[in-house]
Amino acid sequence: MAARDTGTAIPVWLAEDDLGCVICHELLTWPVTLPCGHSFCRHCLTRALGEGRERRHWSCPTCRESAAQQPQLRKNTLLQDLADKYREAARELEAGPGRTPSPAPRPAPGPPRRAAPPPAAAKKSITEVGPELVDLVEQLIDIVKNLQSQRHLPESGRDNELSSLGTAFSGGMDLSLASPKVVTSNTPERKVSDILHDLEEILGKLRENFTWKEALDSQTRVEVLEAPSSSSCPLPDQSRPTPKRASRFAQWAISPTFDLRSLSCSLGVSQDCRTVTVSHDSQSYPWSHERFATCQVLCSQAFSSGHQYWEVDTQQCSHWAVGVASWGMSRDHILGRTKDSWCVEWKGTSQLSVWHMVKETVLGSDRPKVVGIWLDLEEGKLAFYSVATQEQLLYECSISASSPLHPAFWLYGLHPGNSLTIRQVKV
């Protein structure tokens, strides 16, 4: 049999979601694969599993397959190579025809790091950098703890590793935030202990400062957003009589309920089926092949005509997306990344966006506490509102769906206790 020509390149079309991590929703970085076959960024999975260290069982964030102890996390080199090639292809596409993209820097050996943003990316704000700093310090703490456990490593080798770690961490960085002590001990064990203590102090200060800043921002933030669309016409059509009620949508208001068949294994719902919560505890709901692989759920109500309006309280959820989708939406896909789903999404990093067909439209940096969703299937329109004392238009778009649409929800980040509530519209 003739050997296959290994030099032949076969084009394969991939979307970013195909090589993405369902926890951080970015391209895989230092990917690891669990025994069940699902893959995640190493630091994302470590952090997700770390939330349950006191528990007796570990479980996959996607399928919830459990194990008696934490699995050994080894780098999946094949997925890493594919993700690196995807990044390079995206960089070449961004550079445009006839231009040579700048080569991507080779990652230095050591702990896994997030992929560098494209050259055209805007500078990050302090609220975006904060979580990345926390991740970095958490990774350094893990490294130091690993060094602590290597009791049989020759002292000279440990001294060199600790010296390199200290230099890499302190070089060009202001450590006055935590005011760490100067390491004066000459014993390797003492150095490890001191460095670990200082890193934990820095981690605590970072969390405290950024939590305080987010709380301050939420107090001073404007309650409503300006509409990014050039259209100033509010929905519904002003030619229709508007009832004299607290909400101008009250006559079309509905209060949908979550469908347990589509409920992800990582979610739980309230008794009235109008509050959905991230939960790592095993749920007693009947098994269904209609369940989403990620933290998503649809409502039972399906709409193919008429006008509907409902409101979602988002104040108890740090990362969320709400919108509409058809029942036939693939259970492995993400809301807003398919042709039959639309959503408005808060990323938890001061960015509000609208998603459809894997296309993102950034709306702004203000977070709506309550989102109103207006579905006008007579006119083929969908609109999202920020609801405070009155409804303020966030975004309006045209929709066309061959199947009935259901209210759809996504709670991501795997933070236990995060919840979304379908609230009663004021009348």
C-alpha positions, 0 to 999 in steps of 0.5 A: 500500500502506498504511503499517504502523502503527509505533505498534503494539507486538507482545509478544515473549517473550524470555529473558535468554539470548536477549540474553546474552553466552556469555562472561560470561553476562550481558546484552550490554553494548556489544555487538559483532558479528563477521563470522560473526554472533555477538555478545558484550560488547565487553570480553569479546570483547577480553579473549578475543581478547587471550589469543591476541595472539601467535597469527597467526589470530583466531577467534570464541569460539563457531563458531571462524571465523578471520580473518587479523587482529583484526576491527574491533569496532563497537557493534551499536546494535540489540542494545544497544537491545534489551538496554536495553529488556530491563533496563528491563522486568526492572526494572519487573517487579521493582518490581511492579504499581502501583509506578514503578521508579526510572529507570535512570541514563544511561551516561556517554560513554566506555568500556563499563561493566557494567550496574548491578545491580537495586536489590534486589541484595545488596552485592557482596563483595570477591571479586566486585568484584575481577574488575570492577576488573580489567576497568575497569583493562584498559579504561582501559589500552586507552583510553590506548593508543589515545590514544598512537596518535593522534599527529596529534590537537591537543595541546590536545585530548589534554591535555583528554582526559588530564585528564578521564581522570585525574580520572575514574580518581582521583576517589574511589578509593584508588590507594595499592595501586599507589603511582603516581607523580605526573605532573609532565611537561608534554608530552602524550606524557609524560603518556600514558606516565606514566598508562599506566605507573601503570595497568599497575602498578595492574592488576598489584597488583590481579591479585596481591592477588586471586589471593593472596586466592583462594588463601588462601580456598581453603586456609581454606574448609570442605571440605563444604557444609551441605545447603540442603534441609530434607530430611535423608535422604541418597541412596541410600535407607537401606533398601537395604543399603550396602556396606562400601566407601570410597564408599557409592555404590560399587556403583552407580558408573560411569565415563562417557566424553565423546561427541566428536559433541557436543564443542564446537569450543573443547574437547579431550578426553584419550585415555581420553575422561575429561578435557575441556579448554578449548583454542583450538587447532584440533581434529582430531575429525570434523565433527558437526552435534551439536556444542554452540555453547558450551563444552559436551559430553555423555557417550556413556552414556544412562540411562533406568532404574536407579541411577547415580553418578559423580564429577567433579574440578573443581579444575582449572577456575575456572568450571564446571557439571556435571549431566545433560541429554537428547541432544535438548537444543538445541545453542544453549542452556546447561546448566540453562536448559532443561526437559531439563537440570539442573546444579550450577554454580560461577560462579568468584565464590564462588557455587554454584548449582543450575539448571533451567528458567532458575531458579537456586537459590543453595546457598552460597559454598563450592566443592566440589573433587569433585562426586558425582552420584547419579541414581536414575531408579527414584525420579525423583531427582537429587542432587549431593554434595560429596565429600571424606572422605565424601559431603555432600549439596549439593542433591536434587531430583525429575526427570522426563524423557521421554528418556534422560539423559546426564552433561553438562558446561560449562566457560565463561569461555574460559580455556585449560587449564581442565579437568574430569575424570571420576574413578574412584570409591573402592572 
